[in-house]
Structure formats: structure tokens, C-alpha cells
Amino acid sequence: MRQQHKAGEVTYIDYSGTGVCYEKKGKKIWLKVFVACLGASKKLFAFATPGERTIDWLNGMILMFDYFGGVTEVISIDNAKALVSKAGLIPVLVKNIEKFGEHYDCIIDSCRVGMPQDKSLAELGVKFIKQRILIPMNNDMTFHSQDEVNHYLAKAVEELNNQPFQKFKISRNELFEEIEKQELRPLPRTEFNVVIDFKVIKVPADYHIYHDEHFYSVPYQLAHEQIEVIVNQTQLTVIYQHQVKAIHQLSYEKGGCTTNPEHLSPSHRAESTKTKEEYLGWATTLGSDVVDFIESQYQKTKNPASRAVGKRCQALMKLCEDKGEAAFKEACKYALANHIASNELGLVISALDVIGQPCMSNEQLTHRNIRGKGYYGGRHEQ
């Protein structure tokens, strides 16, 4: 049956059985050639890829629509395993191919099994490009990279599109400009990112999922729930009950952890704020001596979120609340001058309270429980 192709409706795609090659260190590297043909204007496109994997088909389709400057309503494909996971009247597409159709808002339809005539324009396009371009390339030319091959292919295909049809005085490009260009849908505003991983997993108790040696947070309410994880070239997306619950930029820090504070449970969020910055903010309201004393607590660690130092800072905050700001500030001043540890600050406050006046040196303070560094000798580390 003779097919009538409406402008802007279908793009037919296929791979040529004849490849092209380039030389690298004396060896021939063979490439496959992706071919596309618009239904109405018969405008052609070709692109060489390393193979016929799903990623190769996708790269060809992305560049195909970029070349045409728009999107057709339908892409007609064959039943290659890289495209179709289950053939049928309505094919079950490979996940990446399905996502491509959604992103470009077009229907991806397969021909009947063993019926290549369903996409005869693709077959004819492949044959035309093979005879006019690929065979002469293999017989008469030498290339040294894939980019060099594709640069020549683009130029040669454009020349074919500018040549008149055998039975008409109009070229593919002229027909495209006249009837089809304006019928194409606009290209998506955003680039299509290929899905490199898809999995369904159960969220662990700490609500951080694992991907490629890195941990990513999900909302704490999803702990122990089944979720879908979709990973493309730049992002990891978490889906629960058909709703996007988290999006993270991919990190390549091995063994690292990416946590969105909004995903934390209330108790964990409160715990996460107990950092050097938080304690210094509190100390700033009391004065420079308290700030310096808090700073001194963090001199033994490089971790601003150190749990051990944070516990000591919490004890100091409680001590300040119990004893009063004035006594606490005076004690910090003395402790800095005499290298007193934080756990002895309560004794300093008690001693100052007994003496009833500020004490600036160890000689001024005679309480028997307050000794300081000088008492133990210069070599003592405490």
C-alpha cells in the first residue's frame, strides 16, 4: 500500500548494515552509522556511533532532531533489543527510550516483527546513503577519528539533501523548507539526560540510599519504604508512589554522604545544628572571652561538627544558664589566662564566688581544687 506522509508526522530511523572506519595507531576502528529520514520531505540525517547500544540510538535521535530543528509527532523504529524490551502491537520500550519519548513529547512506534517494509523510507534512506556516501568513504578515504568521520558525514549528507530528486526538480531541503519545517514541533527547552541506572530499593533506617559508593538522603518518612531511584548523567531522582520526593546532583566522593537538611527528622535536624558555627553564635552574645574559650575547645579537632567537642559546649551552655552570665564570662576569662580545661570551669566559678572578686592569675586564686598547668609542671599536657 502506498503511504501518504503528512508533513511533520513521522521520522523513520535505522542503522546501516555498512559501517565506516578510521585508523588509530595502525588499526581500523569500525563505526556504525545511524540514519534518519523525514516522512514528507525525505530529508536525511546520518551520524556514526561506536555501536548500536541504547545510548548510541539516543545520541543519534538527539542530534537528528537538532539537525531538523524540530520534533515530529512519531518516531518509527524497528524491534532492536536496544530499543524494545518486548515486541508487539504496542511495544514495551526500553526505559531510556520511553523517557526520550516523554521528554520530546512524541510517540515512539515500532514496525511489525520481520516487516521492514513498515519503515521503507528508513530502508531507502540507508541504501541511498550507503551507495552515495559510505562505500566511497571506505574505498577512497582515510579518517583518523570519529569526529573526523562525522564531520565528513554531515557535509556529505547536506550535499545529498541539496540535490534534486530523480523524478522532480526539487531537492529534499527545498521540500523541507516548503512543506515540513513549519509543521515540526519545537525542541524541548532542556536537554535530555540519559538514564544510566534505574532500580527499586527499600530505604534503610537511616533514610540514606546508596549509589556508586556514595550515600544520598531521602525524606525521613520514607524509611523502610520501597522507592524508585532514577539516575541520569547528572542527577539522582527518588520517586515514591509516582511523586518525586528528592533530587540530588551526583557526587563522586567515594564513601561520602549528601544530606538535604529538609530530609532530616526533627530530632536529627536539631542534632545537626550542634556545630562550631552554632556554638560560636551563642558565644558572640556573651563576649570575646567566651568566644575565645569556645574556639579553644575546637583546637584539637578539624571537624566543626565534632560530637565530642559539641557535648562539652553543651555542658558549658548549661553551666552558663545555671551560674549566670556574669560569673560564666569571668570564669572563661580566667580559664583562658591559666589554661584551665572546660570540665573545671564550674570549680573556677565556685572559687570566684568564694573570693568575691575577679581573678586574673594563678597566684591570685588560692582555692585548693584549682591548680592549673603551673601546678603540674611545664611538661604536663593537662
C-alpha positions in Angstrom: 0.0 0.0 0.0 1.4 3.4 -1.0 1.8 5.5 2.1 0.9 9.2 2.2 3.1 11.0 4.7 1.8 14.1 6.4 4.3 16.8 7.0 5.8 16.8 10.5 4.3 13.5 11.4 7.0 10.8 11.2 10.7 10.3 11.3 12.0 6.9 10.3 15.3 5.7 11.8 17.6 2.7 11.3 21.2 1.7 11.3 23.1 0.9 8.1 24.5 -2.5 7.6 27.6 -0.9 6.1 29.8 0.8 8.6 32.7 3.2 8.3 36.1 3.2 9.9 39.0 5.4 11.0 42.6 4.5 11.7 44.2 4.7 15.1 47.8 3.5 15.7 47.7 1.4 12.6 44.4 -0.3 13.5 41.0 0.2 11.9 38.2 1.2 14.3 34.8 0.5 12.8 31.8 2.6 13.5 28.0 2.0 12.9 26.0 4.6 11.0 22.7 5.9 12.4 20.3 7.1 9.6 17.1 9.1 9.9 14.6 10.2 7.2 11.6 12.6 7.5 8.4 11.1 6.1 7.1 14.0 4.0 10.2 15.8 2.7 12.5 12.7 2.8 15.2 14.9 4.3 18.1 12.7 5.5 20.4 12.7 8.5 23.4 10.4 9.4 25.7 10.0 12.4 28.4 7.5 13.1 28.4 5.9 16.6 30.7 3.3 18.3 27.9 0.7 18.2 24.2 0.1 18.3 23.6 0.3 22.1 20.7 2.2 23.5 23.0 5.2 24.2 24.0 5.2 20.6 20.4 5.2 19.3 19.7 8.0 21.8 22.6 10.1 20.7 21.6 9.7 17.1 18.0 10.7 17.8 19.0 13.8 19.9 21.3 15.0 17.1 18.7 14.1 14.5 16.1 16.5 15.9 18.7 19.1 16.5 19.6 18.9 12.8 16.0 19.1 11.7 15.4 22.0 14.1 12.2 20.4 15.5 10.3 17.3 16.5 7.9 15.0 14.6 4.8 13.5 16.2 6.1 10.0 15.7 9.5 8.2 15.6 9.2 4.9 13.7 11.7 2.2 14.9 12.4 -1.4 14.4 12.4 -4.1 17.2 16.1 -3.9 18.1 16.8 -5.1 21.6 18.4 -1.7 22.4 15.0 -0.1 21.7 12.3 -2.6 22.5 12.2 -4.9 25.5 9.0 -6.7 24.3 7.7 -6.5 20.7 4.0 -6.4 20.0 1.2 -4.2 18.6 2.1 -1.7 21.2 5.8 -2.3 22.0 7.2 -2.3 25.5 10.1 0.2 25.2 13.4 0.2 26.9 13.2 2.6 29.8 15.6 5.2 28.3 13.7 5.1 25.0 10.4 5.6 26.8 11.9 8.5 28.7 13.2 10.0 25.5 9.6 9.9 24.0 8.2 11.6 27.1 10.9 14.3 27.1 10.4 15.1 23.4 6.6 14.6 23.7 6.4 12.2 20.7 5.2 8.7 20.1 7.8 6.0 19.5 6.3 3.3 17.4 7.8 0.0 16.2 7.1 -1.8 12.9 5.8 -5.3 12.8 8.3 -8.1 13.6 10.0 -9.2 10.4 8.3 -6.5 8.4 11.0 -3.9 7.4 8.7 -2.5 4.8 6.8 -0.8 7.6 9.7 1.6 7.7 10.6 1.5 4.0 11.7 5.2 4.0 14.4 4.3 6.5 15.5 1.3 4.4 15.6 3.5 1.3 17.5 6.3 3.1 20.0 3.8 4.4 20.5 2.4 0.9 20.9 5.8 -0.6 23.5 7.0 2.0 25.3 3.7 1.7 25.7 3.9 -2.1 26.4 7.6 -2.3 28.5 8.2 0.8 29.6 5.1 2.9 31.0 2.9 0.1 33.1 5.8 -1.3 34.3 6.7 2.2 35.6 3.2 2.8 37.1 2.8 -0.7 38.7 6.2 -1.2 39.2 8.0 2.1 41.2 7.7 5.3 40.0 9.2 8.6 41.8 9.4 12.0 39.0 10.0 14.5 35.2 9.5 15.0 34.8 13.3 15.0 36.5 13.5 11.6 34.2 10.8 10.2 31.1 12.6 11.5 32.3 16.0 10.2 32.6 14.5 6.7 29.2 12.6 7.0 27.4 15.9 7.9 28.8 17.7 4.9 28.1 14.8 2.5 24.5 14.3 3.7 23.8 18.0 3.4 25.0 17.8 -0.2 22.6 14.9 -0.8 19.7 16.9 0.7 20.5 19.7 -1.7 20.4 17.5 -4.8 17.1 17.3 -6.7 15.1 14.1 -6.6 15.5 11.9 -9.7 11.8 12.5 -10.8 11.4 16.0 -9.5 13.1 19.3 -9.9 13.1 20.0 -6.2 15.5 18.9 -3.5 14.9 17.4 -0.1 16.0 20.6 1.6 13.7 22.7 -0.6 10.8 20.4 0.0 11.6 20.5 3.7 11.6 24.3 3.8 8.4 24.4 1.8 6.1 21.9 3.5 7.7 20.4 6.6 9.8 22.8 8.6 6.9 24.8 9.9 5.0 21.6 10.9 7.7 20.4 13.3 7.1 20.8 17.0 9.6 23.0 18.8 12.6 21.3 20.5 12.4 20.9 24.3 13.8 23.7 26.3 16.0 21.4 28.4 18.5 18.7 27.2 17.6 15.1 27.5 19.7 13.3 30.1 20.2 9.6 29.5 19.1 7.3 32.4 22.2 5.3 33.4 20.6 3.4 36.2 17.1 2.5 37.4 16.3 0.5 40.5 13.6 -0.2 43.1 15.0 -0.4 46.6 14.0 -0.4 50.2 15.0 2.7 52.2 17.2 1.8 55.2 16.5 3.0 58.8 18.9 6.0 58.4 17.0 7.1 55.3 20.1 7.4 53.2 20.3 5.3 49.9 23.5 4.0 48.3 24.6 4.6 44.8 28.1 4.3 43.3 29.9 4.4 46.6 28.1 7.4 47.8 25.1 8.0 50.1 22.1 10.3 49.4 19.3 11.3 51.8 15.6 10.9 51.2 12.8 12.3 53.5 12.9 10.5 56.8 9.2 9.5 56.4 10.3 7.1 53.7 12.5 4.9 56.0 11.6 1.2 55.3 9.5 2.1 52.2 10.0 0.9 48.6 11.1 3.7 46.3 12.2 4.1 42.7 15.7 5.5 42.0 16.4 7.0 38.6 20.0 8.1 37.8 20.9 10.1 34.8 24.2 11.6 33.8 24.0 14.5 36.3 21.2 13.7 38.9 19.8 11.1 41.2 16.0 11.3 41.5 13.9 9.5 44.1 10.3 8.6 43.3 7.7 7.3 45.8 4.1 6.5 44.7 4.7 8.3 41.4 5.8 11.5 43.1 9.3 13.0 43.0 10.5 13.1 46.7 14.2 14.0 46.3 16.6 15.2 43.6 20.4 15.2 44.2 23.3 16.3 42.0 25.6 13.3 41.6 28.6 13.3 43.8 31.8 11.3 43.0 33.1 11.5 46.6 33.7 7.8 47.4 32.3 6.9 50.8 30.8 10.4 51.2 27.3 11.4 52.1 24.9 14.1 50.6 22.2 15.1 53.1 19.4 17.6 52.5 18.6 19.2 55.9 15.0 19.2 55.0 15.0 15.4 54.9 16.1 15.0 58.5 13.7 14.0 61.3 13.1 16.8 63.9 15.5 15.2 66.4 18.2 14.6 63.8 17.8 18.2 62.5 18.2 19.6 66.0 21.4 17.4 66.4 22.8 18.5 63.0 22.8 22.2 64.1 25.2 21.5 67.0 28.3 22.7 65.2 31.1 25.1 65.9 29.3 27.8 64.0 26.2 27.4 66.2 28.2 27.5 69.5 30.2 30.5 68.3 27.0 32.3 67.5 25.8 31.7 71.1 29.2 32.8 72.5 29.2 36.0 70.5 26.2 37.2 72.5 28.3 36.9 75.7 31.6 38.5 74.7 35.0 37.9 73.3 36.3 35.8 76.3 33.5 33.2 75.8 34.1 33.2 72.0 37.9 32.6 72.6 37.1 29.8 75.1 34.7 28.1 72.6 37.4 28.4 69.9 39.9 26.8 72.2 37.6 23.7 72.5 37.8 23.1 68.8 41.6 23.4 68.6 42.0 19.6 69.0 39.7 18.7 66.1 39.4 19.6 62.4 35.7 18.6 62.4 33.4 21.6 63.0 30.6 19.2 63.8 32.7 17.1 66.3 30.2 15.3 68.6 32.8 15.1 71.4 33.5 18.8 71.4 29.8 19.6 70.9 29.0 17.8 74.2 31.5 19.9 76.0 30.0 23.1 74.5 26.5 22.0 75.6 27.8 21.5 79.1 29.2 25.0 79.1 25.9 26.4 77.9 24.1 24.7 80.7 26.7 25.9 83.2 26.2 29.5 82.0 22.4 29.0 82.4 22.8 27.6 86.0 25.5 30.1 87.3 24.6 33.2 85.4 26.3 35.0 82.5 28.5 37.3 84.6 30.1 34.5 86.6 30.4 32.4 83.5 32.2 35.1 81.5 34.6 35.9 84.3 35.4 32.2 84.6 36.1 31.9 80.9 38.5 34.9 81.2 40.4 33.2 84.0 40.4 29.8 82.3 42.0 31.3 79.2 44.7 33.0 81.1 45.6 29.9 83.1 44.9 27.1 80.6 42.0 25.6 82.6 40.1 22.7 81.0 36.4 23.2 80.3 35.4 20.5 82.8 37.0 22.5 85.6 35.1 25.7 84.8 32.5 25.0 87.4 35.2 24.9 90.1 36.5 28.2 88.8 33.1 29.8 89.2 32.8 28.4 92.7 36.2 29.8 93.6 35.5 33.2 92.2 32.2 33.2 94.1 34.1 32.4 97.4 36.8 35.1 96.8 34.2 37.6 95.6 36.5 39.4 93.1 37.9 38.9 89.6 41.0 36.6 89.5 43.4 37.2 86.6 46.3 34.8 87.6 47.0 31.6 89.4 48.7 33.4 92.2 45.5 35.3 93.0 43.4 32.2 93.1 44.3 30.0 96.2 41.4 27.5 96.2 42.9 24.1 96.8 40.9 22.4 94.0 42.0 24.9 91.3 45.6 24.1 90.2 46.1 24.8 86.6 49.0 24.0 84.3 51.7 25.6 86.5 50.9 23.2 89.4 51.8 20.1 87.3 54.9 21.4 85.7 55.5 22.8 82.2 55.6 19.3 80.6 52.2 18.2 81.8 49.7 18.1 78.9 46.6 18.6 81.0 
